[in-house]
């Protein structure tokens, strides 16, 4: 007795099956047409991080899932699917970056943003952990010295705070300034977690100290530059302006480049 | 040359999947199954806006092809995912005219099939089962009339599908892919010729030979089962 072709063909046709529900979201996320997101804890409370095959696309304070998904779609045009946890490599990379390792590579999905905004964020990425730079410094460093307000706006629009450390950019008068991720109090908390004393920073700024020089090297730095931190108290020379430092025979530090966006007076 | 061989996005060889000069216009029943034309227009106009529709329209068949080629659901999901991601990247590099020339069904089948072949070739040799009796073949392979209806029907159909899938895995990959594309996925012979980059006569012969091997395997397994029952 042999099995006829119809039996075989019917049996084969019955082997057409349904793809797992995870397949389509995974594909769309891989090509950057949808995002995955999850929650993680930070010094300023629970955050949401979203990413896709192109890179990390959003970091923000965690609210309820539905409202995150709605605002994410409004902002990016993409659906976001909640997953249990970050992929191991990304989790490790973010932990290293937040721990101050700037060499670790984290791809970012910054589609839909202007070249100016990306320049600002790229520059913010160069600021080491435990240091801050004024808005005017960022503006000067990206070749747009007059665009100080626009730099502030671009930092406020940073979709990936903490990963792009916009919290390390402060007002030119030395005060901490605004912060998109939950306000100035969070900015102070993050800076403190990175080893800065925001209160000391602000009181020094109020006292007119914008730069710190060393009377042994005759090099002048921004106050939080790692080189300035190494100057022992009796060799620290405060300056109000880069002009007064220059007049006293000091040259600018090559690391923190205090002349960028400097107060000249 | 219009309609000539083109490189598939996975780099796994050249396949003609385009112009009618190569594969001929679809005819008869399978010609009517060409539901991709509006989708192709949308893809050519707005890839990002219409790619999800492509995924939803093709994910089940690509997953099924991968599952029947690889036998493992996890592997199959990865292969189907990889295939559609590669399809997206290829499409984003194609100009409008090239997208409009595409025949999505065979083109996507080629991509997933090449990825399955790569996965199979990486497996240890023991994983590629030769055509042989499967001593652990479970269930009753023969569809029984009394089980065609009622609550038992679904479970029985599932068992039968499981058994057929295992038998299919005993075929050499070349015959398995021909049978899977023709009878699981339902590609027409012109589409199958395009997907496998072989003349229509060759793929027809492969399908028939594949079915013959499947029949032999089926009957051997049934015979074996009967012997066990009477032993």
Interface residues (C-beta under 8 A of the other chain):
Chain A: X2 X3 X5 X7 X8 X9 X11 X12 X13 X14 X15 X16 X17 X18 X19 X20 X22 X23 X24 X26 X27 X28 X30 X31 X33 X53
Chain B: X48 X51 X52 X55 X56 X59 X60 X61 X62 X63 X64 X67 X68 X73 X77 X80 X81 X84 X85 X88 X89 X143 X157 X160 X161 X164 X165 X168 X179 X180 X183 X184 X185 X186 X211 X214 X215 X218 X219
